[in-house]
């Protein structure tokens, strides 16, 4: 009788632990990017001078690529680049909420990334606040 009770108790404990571990595995696999970011910051180690130099060079190349490829508009009558512009309108809801990155190899740390209105403001260009607020309302 004791052996049967011992067996039933052990099966119940092992089953409960198995369910707990499977559930934890599923939760961790779904949120692994967020967990990695929370536990390790950006995930990069820039302790050595060589690593910091490589990071700085990569950031410089990234900015250069962005500057060269960001504006893909037809420049009728030589209007671009905008000069002496202090106020502009942004069109489209995505202009107020840019999507940075994705998943897998497209994952990026966008915690410090600026939105388009904020980036333009840093450059001294004001975006039409009523349009930006309409787009933000649309997204919520």
Backbone as JSON, one array per atom type, in Angstrom:
{
  "sequence": "XXXXXXXXXXXXXXXXXXXXXXXXXXXXXXXXXXXXXXXXXXXXXXXXXXXXXXXXXXXXXXXXXXXXXXXXXXXXXXXXXXXXXXXXXXXXXXXXXXXXXXXXXXXXXXXXXXXXXXXXXXXXXXXXXXXXXXXXXXXX",
  "N": [[0.81, -1.18, 0.0], [1.95, 1.25, 0.82], [3.91, 1.52, -1.11], [2.39, 1.86, -3.43], [1.11, 4.3, -2.91], [3.38, 5.94, -2.7], [4.33, 5.72, -5.32], [2.21, 6.9, -6.79], [2.31, 9.49, -5.72], [4.85, 10.32, -6.55], [4.56, 10.2, -9.36], [2.65, 12.22, -9.69], [4.09, 14.48, -8.8], [6.25, 14.53, -10.64], [4.82, 14.85, -13.02], [3.63, 17.36, -12.59], [5.92, 18.99, -12.41], [6.91, 18.6, -14.99], [4.9, 19.8, -16.58], [5.17, 22.44, -15.64], [7.83, 23.04, -16.46], [7.61, 22.76, -19.27], [5.76, 24.8, -19.82], [7.27, 27.04, -18.94], [9.37, 26.88, -20.79], [8.04, 27.43, -23.2], [7.12, 30.08, -22.72], [9.58, 31.41, -22.37], [10.73, 30.99, -24.9], [9.04, 32.48, -26.52], [9.41, 35.09, -25.58], [12.16, 35.54, -25.81], [13.86, 37.5, -27.05], [13.23, 39.91, -25.7], [13.89, 39.15, -23.09], [16.66, 38.64, -23.35], [17.55, 41.24, -24.02], [16.8, 42.65, -21.72], [18.36, 41.41, -19.75], [20.99, 41.65, -20.65], [21.52, 44.18, -21.62], [22.45, 45.89, -24.5], [23.49, 43.66, -25.52], [25.97, 43.62, -26.57], [29.51, 43.72, -26.11], [31.61, 46.19, -25.37], [34.16, 46.53, -24.28], [36.88, 46.42, -24.97], [39.33, 48.42, -26.7], [39.53, 47.95, -29.43], [37.06, 46.75, -30.04], [35.33, 48.87, -29.44], [36.22, 50.73, -31.29], [35.56, 49.41, -33.68], [32.77, 49.36, -33.39], [32.23, 52.15, -33.41], [33.1, 52.8, -36.02], [31.31, 51.24, -37.5], [28.9, 52.52, -36.8], [29.37, 55.01, -37.95], [29.54, 54.33, -40.69], [26.94, 53.38, -41.0], [25.46, 55.75, -40.59], [26.34, 57.19, -42.82], [25.35, 55.61, -44.94], [22.65, 55.91, -44.42], [22.34, 58.69, -44.82], [22.92, 58.87, -47.56], [20.98, 57.28, -48.76], [18.43, 57.89, -47.84], [16.66, 59.88, -48.91], [14.63, 59.47, -51.52], [13.39, 60.82, -53.8], [11.82, 62.45, -56.57], [13.42, 65.18, -57.81], [12.1, 67.75, -58.72], [12.54, 70.86, -60.3], [14.7, 71.54, -58.67], [14.15, 71.64, -55.87], [14.9, 70.18, -53.65], [17.83, 69.75, -51.6], [15.78, 70.72, -48.79], [15.92, 74.06, -47.79], [16.39, 76.53, -45.3], [14.07, 75.82, -43.96], [11.65, 75.71, -41.56], [9.25, 74.67, -40.68], [7.29, 71.83, -41.34], [5.02, 69.48, -42.95], [4.16, 66.21, -42.09], [3.23, 63.3, -43.77], [1.03, 60.53, -43.66], [0.41, 57.88, -41.42], [2.53, 56.28, -40.59], [4.68, 57.96, -40.57], [4.79, 59.17, -38.12], [5.31, 57.12, -36.45], [7.69, 55.26, -36.79], [8.74, 52.02, -37.8], [11.18, 50.13, -36.42], [13.38, 47.61, -37.19], [12.95, 44.02, -36.78], [12.49, 40.6, -36.46], [14.57, 37.79, -35.59], [17.37, 37.81, -37.71], [16.87, 40.4, -38.32], [16.5, 41.77, -36.01], [16.68, 44.56, -33.87], [17.99, 46.96, -31.58], [15.92, 49.25, -30.63], [15.46, 51.02, -28.63], [16.73, 53.44, -28.09], [16.3, 54.77, -30.41], [15.2, 57.49, -32.39], [12.01, 58.86, -33.21], [10.6, 60.04, -36.34], [9.43, 62.72, -36.13], [10.75, 63.6, -33.76], [13.46, 63.44, -34.48], [13.59, 65.3, -36.57], [12.94, 67.59, -35.13], [15.21, 67.82, -33.51], [16.94, 68.72, -35.43], [16.04, 71.23, -35.81], [13.68, 71.55, -37.2], [10.27, 71.95, -37.28], [7.47, 69.85, -36.97], [4.13, 69.68, -38.19], [2.05, 69.89, -35.55], [-0.66, 69.2, -35.25], [-1.19, 67.38, -37.3], [0.59, 65.29, -36.62], [-0.45, 64.55, -34.1], [-2.98, 63.61, -34.9], [-2.24, 61.35, -36.39], [-1.06, 59.84, -34.36], [-3.29, 59.44, -32.71], [-4.78, 57.84, -34.43], [-3.28, 55.51, -34.41], [-3.6, 54.55, -31.84]],
  "CA": [[0.0, 0.0, 0.0], [2.84, 2.4, 0.86], [4.59, 1.61, -2.4], [1.44, 2.39, -4.4], [0.94, 5.72, -2.58], [4.65, 6.55, -3.06], [4.36, 5.78, -6.79], [1.21, 7.89, -7.22], [2.81, 10.8, -5.35], [5.99, 10.63, -7.42], [4.03, 10.47, -10.7], [2.0, 13.54, -9.62], [5.14, 15.5, -8.7], [6.97, 14.57, -11.92], [3.9, 15.42, -14.02], [3.51, 18.8, -12.31], [7.18, 19.61, -12.8], [6.98, 18.56, -16.46], [4.0, 20.85, -17.09], [5.8, 23.71, -15.3], [9.0, 23.23, -17.32], [7.14, 22.97, -20.64], [5.19, 26.15, -19.86], [8.39, 27.99, -18.86], [10.09, 26.81, -22.06], [7.23, 28.14, -24.21], [7.16, 31.51, -22.4], [10.93, 31.91, -22.66], [10.97, 31.01, -26.35], [8.26, 33.58, -27.11], [9.94, 36.38, -25.14], [13.61, 35.46, -25.66], [14.51, 38.76, -27.41], [13.03, 40.86, -24.6], [14.65, 38.66, -21.95], [18.08, 38.9, -23.63], [17.79, 42.67, -23.95], [16.68, 43.07, -20.32], [19.44, 40.85, -18.93], [22.34, 41.94, -21.13], [21.62, 45.49, -22.26], [22.4, 45.77, -25.95], [24.02, 42.35, -25.9], [27.32, 43.79, -27.1], [30.53, 44.04, -25.12], [32.54, 47.14, -25.98], [35.17, 46.8, -23.28], [38.2, 46.62, -25.55], [39.44, 49.56, -27.61], [39.26, 47.46, -30.78], [35.62, 46.57, -30.19], [34.72, 50.21, -29.47], [36.6, 51.32, -32.58], [34.73, 48.75, -34.7], [31.4, 49.85, -33.19], [32.18, 53.54, -33.88], [33.21, 52.78, -37.47], [30.04, 50.73, -38.0], [27.9, 53.58, -36.65], [29.69, 56.03, -38.95], [29.12, 53.8, -42.0], [25.48, 53.35, -40.99], [24.98, 57.13, -40.81], [26.64, 57.55, -44.21], [24.38, 54.9, -45.77], [21.36, 56.55, -44.19], [22.35, 60.0, -45.48], [22.94, 58.7, -49.01], [19.84, 56.53, -49.29], [17.16, 58.2, -47.2], [15.77, 60.65, -49.77], [14.47, 58.88, -52.84], [12.31, 61.59, -54.39], [12.13, 63.15, -57.8], [13.76, 66.55, -57.42], [11.64, 68.7, -59.74], [12.88, 72.28, -60.12], [15.77, 71.72, -57.69], [13.58, 72.01, -54.57], [15.61, 69.47, -52.59], [17.36, 69.61, -50.23], [15.06, 71.86, -48.24], [16.78, 75.03, -47.13], [15.68, 77.54, -44.52], [12.75, 75.3, -43.65], [11.47, 75.59, -40.12], [8.03, 73.93, -40.41], [6.88, 70.94, -42.43], [3.94, 68.53, -42.69], [4.46, 64.8, -42.32], [2.03, 62.65, -44.28], [0.97, 59.09, -43.42], [0.53, 57.57, -39.99], [3.83, 55.67, -40.3], [5.69, 59.01, -40.38], [4.87, 59.51, -36.7], [5.66, 55.92, -35.69], [8.53, 54.45, -37.67], [8.99, 50.67, -37.29], [12.6, 49.81, -36.5], [13.78, 46.23, -36.97], [12.03, 42.91, -36.95], [12.88, 39.49, -35.61], [15.66, 37.01, -36.17], [18.53, 38.62, -38.08], [16.43, 41.79, -38.45], [16.27, 42.33, -34.69], [17.52, 45.71, -33.53], [17.68, 47.63, -30.31], [15.36, 50.55, -31.01], [15.09, 51.77, -27.42], [17.26, 54.8, -28.16], [16.02, 55.33, -31.74], [14.27, 58.61, -32.41], [10.98, 58.89, -34.24], [10.85, 61.07, -37.34], [9.21, 64.07, -35.6], [11.79, 63.94, -32.78], [14.73, 63.64, -35.2], [13.5, 66.58, -37.27], [12.98, 68.64, -34.11], [16.61, 67.98, -33.12], [17.59, 69.46, -36.51], [15.46, 72.56, -35.88], [12.52, 71.56, -38.09], [9.06, 71.64, -36.54], [6.43, 69.14, -37.71], [2.78, 70.14, -37.9], [1.63, 69.1, -34.4], [-2.02, 68.67, -35.38], [-1.11, 66.16, -38.12], [1.26, 64.25, -35.83], [-1.38, 64.05, -33.09], [-4.01, 62.82, -35.59], [-1.66, 60.04, -36.71], [-0.89, 59.12, -33.09], [-4.63, 59.01, -32.3], [-5.16, 56.76, -35.33], [-2.55, 54.3, -34.03], [-3.98, 54.04, -30.51]],
  "C": [[0.87, 1.26, 0.0], [3.55, 2.59, -0.48], [3.69, 2.22, -3.45], [1.24, 3.9, -4.16], [2.19, 6.5, -2.97], [4.73, 6.74, -4.57], [3.4, 6.85, -7.31], [1.71, 9.3, -6.9], [3.97, 11.22, -6.24], [5.53, 10.96, -8.85], [3.39, 11.85, -10.74], [3.04, 14.66, -9.58], [5.88, 15.64, -10.02], [6.1, 15.17, -13.01], [3.77, 16.92, -13.83], [4.76, 19.54, -12.73], [7.33, 19.65, -14.32], [6.12, 19.66, -17.08], [4.61, 22.23, -16.82], [6.98, 24.01, -16.23], [8.6, 23.47, -18.78], [6.56, 24.37, -20.79], [6.29, 27.2, -19.82], [9.16, 28.02, -20.16], [9.34, 27.58, -23.14], [7.3, 29.64, -23.97], [8.52, 32.1, -22.74], [11.19, 31.97, -24.15], [10.21, 32.14, -27.03], [8.91, 34.93, -26.79], [11.47, 36.4, -25.05], [14.33, 36.76, -26.02], [14.41, 39.77, -26.28], [13.84, 40.45, -23.38], [16.14, 38.93, -22.15], [18.41, 40.38, -23.49], [17.76, 43.15, -22.5], [17.87, 42.6, -19.48], [20.83, 41.28, -19.37], [22.48, 43.3, -21.77], [21.51, 45.31, -23.76], [22.9, 44.41, -26.41], [25.45, 42.43, -26.42], [28.28, 44.15, -25.97], [31.57, 44.93, -25.79], [33.67, 47.51, -25.02], [36.53, 47.09, -23.9], [38.17, 47.82, -26.5], [39.12, 49.14, -29.04], [37.77, 47.29, -31.02], [34.92, 47.91, -30.27], [35.01, 50.89, -30.79], [35.75, 50.72, -33.72], [33.28, 49.22, -34.61], [31.27, 51.27, -33.74], [32.24, 53.61, -35.41], [31.91, 52.27, -38.1], [28.93, 51.77, -37.91], [28.11, 54.68, -37.68], [29.25, 55.58, -40.35], [27.59, 53.76, -42.09], [24.88, 54.73, -41.23], [25.2, 57.55, -42.25], [25.65, 56.88, -45.16], [23.01, 55.55, -45.64], [21.28, 57.89, -44.93], [22.26, 59.87, -47.0], [21.65, 58.08, -49.55], [18.49, 56.93, -48.76], [16.19, 58.92, -48.12], [15.76, 60.04, -51.16], [13.25, 59.54, -53.49], [12.76, 62.18, -55.71], [12.3, 64.62, -57.46], [13.39, 67.52, -58.54], [12.03, 70.12, -59.35], [13.9, 72.52, -59.01], [15.29, 72.14, -56.31], [14.37, 71.38, -53.43], [17.11, 69.73, -52.68], [16.66, 70.89, -49.76], [16.04, 72.78, -47.53], [15.9, 76.05, -46.43], [14.24, 77.1, -44.21], [12.64, 75.09, -42.16], [10.25, 74.75, -39.77], [7.67, 73.08, -41.62], [5.66, 70.12, -41.99], [4.47, 67.14, -42.96], [3.16, 64.14, -42.77], [2.12, 61.14, -44.1], [1.22, 58.77, -41.97], [1.88, 56.97, -39.64], [4.92, 56.73, -40.11], [5.83, 59.4, -38.91], [5.24, 58.31, -35.85], [6.42, 54.97, -36.61], [8.78, 53.1, -37.02], [10.46, 50.35, -37.51], [12.8, 48.32, -36.24], [12.68, 45.23, -37.18], [12.39, 41.81, -35.97], [13.96, 38.7, -36.31], [16.84, 37.9, -36.49], [18.17, 40.08, -38.25], [16.19, 42.46, -37.11], [17.21, 43.5, -34.45], [17.08, 46.27, -32.2], [17.21, 49.04, -30.67], [14.98, 51.39, -29.81], [15.59, 53.2, -27.47], [17.01, 55.46, -29.51], [14.98, 56.44, -31.64], [13.2, 58.38, -33.47], [11.27, 60.03, -35.2], [10.57, 62.48, -36.81], [10.29, 64.52, -34.62], [13.12, 64.24, -33.47], [14.72, 64.97, -35.94], [13.57, 67.74, -36.29], [14.41, 68.91, -33.66], [17.39, 68.79, -34.16], [16.97, 70.85, -36.71], [14.26, 72.68, -36.82], [11.3, 71.12, -37.3], [8.05, 70.94, -37.45], [5.08, 69.67, -37.27], [2.22, 69.3, -36.76], [0.22, 68.52, -34.52], [-2.03, 67.41, -36.25], [-0.49, 65.01, -37.33], [0.3, 63.68, -34.79], [-2.51, 63.24, -33.71], [-3.48, 61.42, -35.92], [-1.48, 59.2, -35.44], [-2.23, 58.62, -32.57], [-5.07, 57.8, -33.13], [-4.52, 55.44, -34.89], [-3.01, 53.73, -32.7], [-5.35, 53.42, -30.5]]
}
